[in-house]
Amino acid sequence: MKTIKAEVLLAELNRLRKDLDEDPSDLEWATLHHAFCFVSYKMGEFQKYLDEQAEKGAFDSLET
């Protein structure tokens, strides 16, 4: 079973968000921005979800 920390995925989500020009009228930027904000406020719940997914093998083929 391969585990992953919530901070790793949150950092990647933030990188994707920062790759875009900050434009609240752009659906892609708004989606990434608000997903990033929500997940960052719910880190404990997100980590629990990731742990459950890891038990199912969701990250076994993930390159980290």
N, CA and C atoms as a LAMMPS dump frame, in Angstrom:
ITEM: TIMESTEP
0
ITEM: NUMBER OF ATOMS
192
ITEM: BOX BOUNDS ff ff ff
-5.0000000000000000e+02 5.0000000000000000e+02
-5.0000000000000000e+02 5.0000000000000000e+02
-5.0000000000000000e+02 5.0000000000000000e+02
ITEM: ATOMS id mol type element x y z
1 1 1 N 0.856 -1.185 0
2 1 2 C 0 0 0
3 1 3 C 0.9 1.246 0
4 2 1 N 0.688 2.089 -0.961
5 2 2 C 1.445 3.336 -1.063
6 2 3 C 0.601 4.461 -0.469
7 3 1 N 1.153 5.172 0.506
8 3 2 C 0.429 6.279 1.121
9 3 3 C 0.899 7.594 0.512
10 4 1 N 0.089 8.595 0.692
11 4 2 C 0.43 9.929 0.196
12 4 3 C -0.074 10.957 1.2
13 5 1 N 0.703 11.987 1.39
14 5 2 C 0.326 13.053 2.319
15 5 3 C -0.536 14.086 1.61
16 6 1 N -1.502 14.609 2.323
17 6 2 C -2.386 15.625 1.778
18 6 3 C -1.595 16.836 1.293
19 7 1 N -0.528 17.172 2.001
20 7 2 C 0.281 18.337 1.629
21 7 3 C 0.887 18.196 0.232
22 8 1 N 1.208 16.972 -0.155
23 8 2 C 1.792 16.74 -1.484
24 8 3 C 0.78 17.068 -2.576
25 9 1 N -0.441 16.572 -2.42
26 9 2 C -1.468 16.855 -3.419
27 9 3 C -1.892 18.318 -3.381
28 10 1 N -1.937 18.889 -2.197
29 10 2 C -2.288 20.3 -2.087
30 10 3 C -1.232 21.175 -2.759
31 11 1 N 0.019 20.835 -2.605
32 11 2 C 1.095 21.588 -3.263
33 11 3 C 0.975 21.496 -4.78
34 12 1 N 0.632 20.316 -5.283
35 12 2 C 0.458 20.161 -6.727
36 12 3 C -0.746 20.954 -7.223
37 13 1 N -1.831 20.941 -6.476
38 13 2 C -3.002 21.731 -6.83
39 13 3 C -2.658 23.212 -6.848
40 14 1 N -1.878 23.661 -5.892
41 14 2 C -1.454 25.053 -5.844
42 14 3 C -0.557 25.395 -7.032
43 15 1 N 0.328 24.467 -7.415
44 15 2 C 1.192 24.694 -8.574
45 15 3 C 0.357 24.856 -9.838
46 16 1 N -0.639 24.015 -9.997
47 16 2 C -1.527 24.129 -11.161
48 16 3 C -2.254 25.472 -11.166
49 17 1 N -2.707 25.87 -9.995
50 17 2 C -3.422 27.142 -9.851
51 17 3 C -2.499 28.312 -10.194
52 18 1 N -1.258 28.265 -9.728
53 18 2 C -0.298 29.35 -9.962
54 18 3 C 0.169 29.408 -11.416
55 19 1 N 0.056 28.272 -12.15
56 19 2 C 0.44 28.255 -13.559
57 19 3 C -0.501 29.096 -14.419
58 20 1 N -1.684 29.36 -13.902
59 20 2 C -2.666 30.161 -14.636
60 20 3 C -2.601 31.616 -14.195
61 21 1 N -2.965 32.503 -15.102
62 21 2 C -3.115 33.901 -14.709
63 21 3 C -4.315 34.007 -13.779
64 22 1 N -4.165 34.781 -12.715
65 22 2 C -5.275 34.955 -11.775
66 22 3 C -6.395 35.724 -12.462
67 23 1 N -7.458 35.015 -12.776
68 23 2 C -8.577 35.595 -13.51
69 23 3 C -9.878 35.014 -12.969
70 24 1 N -10.531 35.72 -12.046
71 24 2 C -11.773 35.217 -11.455
72 24 3 C -12.877 34.929 -12.476
73 25 1 N -12.767 35.454 -13.685
74 25 2 C -13.786 35.178 -14.698
75 25 3 C -13.491 33.888 -15.474
76 26 1 N -12.301 33.3 -15.271
77 26 2 C -11.906 32.07 -15.952
78 26 3 C -12.336 30.867 -15.12
79 27 1 N -13.142 30.006 -15.695
80 27 2 C -13.672 28.86 -14.958
81 27 3 C -12.567 27.934 -14.466
82 28 1 N -11.541 27.722 -15.274
83 28 2 C -10.445 26.842 -14.866
84 28 3 C -9.721 27.411 -13.642
85 29 1 N -9.398 28.693 -13.679
86 29 2 C -8.719 29.315 -12.544
87 29 3 C -9.618 29.284 -11.307
88 30 1 N -10.889 29.653 -11.469
89 30 2 C -11.811 29.693 -10.332
90 30 3 C -11.978 28.303 -9.719
91 31 1 N -12.06 27.281 -10.554
92 31 2 C -12.196 25.911 -10.06
93 31 3 C -10.985 25.511 -9.232
94 32 1 N -9.788 25.716 -9.776
95 32 2 C -8.569 25.353 -9.055
96 32 3 C -8.411 26.169 -7.783
97 33 1 N -8.704 27.453 -7.862
98 33 2 C -8.554 28.335 -6.7
99 33 3 C -9.465 27.896 -5.553
100 34 1 N -10.728 27.683 -5.865
101 34 2 C -11.677 27.346 -4.8
102 34 3 C -11.481 25.92 -4.294
103 35 1 N -11.074 25.003 -5.165
104 35 2 C -10.749 23.646 -4.711
105 35 3 C -9.546 23.698 -3.766
106 36 1 N -8.528 24.475 -4.142
107 36 2 C -7.349 24.642 -3.287
108 36 3 C -7.742 25.217 -1.927
109 37 1 N -8.53 26.267 -1.921
110 37 2 C -8.948 26.897 -0.655
111 37 3 C -9.737 25.924 0.21
112 38 1 N -10.691 25.225 -0.393
113 38 2 C -11.53 24.296 0.361
114 38 3 C -10.696 23.172 0.96
115 39 1 N -9.859 22.549 0.138
116 39 2 C -9.042 21.437 0.622
117 39 3 C -8.082 21.898 1.711
118 40 1 N -7.53 23.099 1.56
119 40 2 C -6.587 23.577 2.576
120 40 3 C -7.278 23.803 3.924
121 41 1 N -8.562 24.111 3.916
122 41 2 C -9.304 24.282 5.166
123 41 3 C -9.733 22.943 5.761
124 42 1 N -9.747 21.901 4.948
125 42 2 C -10.229 20.584 5.373
126 42 3 C -9.124 19.531 5.305
127 43 1 N -7.908 19.906 5.674
128 43 2 C -6.758 19.024 5.53
129 43 3 C -6.933 17.693 6.274
130 44 1 N -7.462 17.728 7.471
131 44 2 C -7.654 16.496 8.234
132 44 3 C -8.599 15.534 7.538
133 45 1 N -9.7 16.058 7.041
134 45 2 C -10.665 15.234 6.326
135 45 3 C -10.085 14.73 5.007
136 46 1 N -9.32 15.571 4.334
137 46 2 C -8.699 15.179 3.079
138 46 3 C -7.686 14.061 3.312
139 47 1 N -6.884 14.174 4.38
140 47 2 C -5.916 13.128 4.688
141 47 3 C -6.622 11.822 4.998
142 48 1 N -7.728 11.883 5.71
143 48 2 C -8.507 10.672 6.006
144 48 3 C -8.989 10.035 4.701
145 49 1 N -9.495 10.839 3.784
146 49 2 C -9.933 10.339 2.489
147 49 3 C -8.772 9.682 1.743
148 50 1 N -7.597 10.353 1.736
149 50 2 C -6.43 9.802 1.043
150 50 3 C -5.99 8.481 1.658
151 51 1 N -6.034 8.382 2.977
152 51 2 C -5.68 7.137 3.653
153 51 3 C -6.63 6.006 3.256
154 52 1 N -7.915 6.325 3.165
155 52 2 C -8.897 5.321 2.748
156 52 3 C -8.642 4.888 1.307
157 53 1 N -8.314 5.838 0.455
158 53 2 C -8.023 5.519 -0.941
159 53 3 C -6.74 4.705 -1.069
160 54 1 N -5.763 5.009 -0.237
161 54 2 C -4.504 4.263 -0.259
162 54 3 C -4.742 2.797 0.088
163 55 1 N -5.629 2.544 1.044
164 55 2 C -5.964 1.175 1.413
165 55 3 C -6.561 0.404 0.236
166 56 1 N -7.211 1.124 -0.672
167 56 2 C -7.813 0.516 -1.859
168 56 3 C -6.828 0.407 -3.023
169 57 1 N -5.597 0.911 -2.811
170 57 2 C -4.578 0.823 -3.839
171 57 3 C -4.596 1.95 -4.853
172 58 1 N -5.29 3.039 -4.555
173 58 2 C -5.444 4.131 -5.505
174 58 3 C -4.136 4.794 -5.895
175 59 1 N -3.118 4.707 -5.057
176 59 2 C -1.862 5.407 -5.324
177 59 3 C -0.69 4.473 -5.631
178 60 1 N -0.986 3.2 -5.757
179 60 2 C 0.08 2.217 -5.962
180 60 3 C 0.905 2.474 -7.214
181 61 1 N 0.296 2.999 -8.265
182 61 2 C 1.029 3.246 -9.5
183 61 3 C 1.474 4.698 -9.64
184 62 1 N 1.224 5.494 -8.628
185 62 2 C 1.578 6.907 -8.657
186 62 3 C 3.078 7.101 -8.496
187 63 1 N 3.658 7.897 -9.376
188 63 2 C 5.076 8.229 -9.266
189 63 3 C 5.223 9.455 -8.383
190 64 1 N 5.949 9.319 -7.3
191 64 2 C 6.155 10.469 -6.405
192 64 3 C 7.617 10.712 -6.204
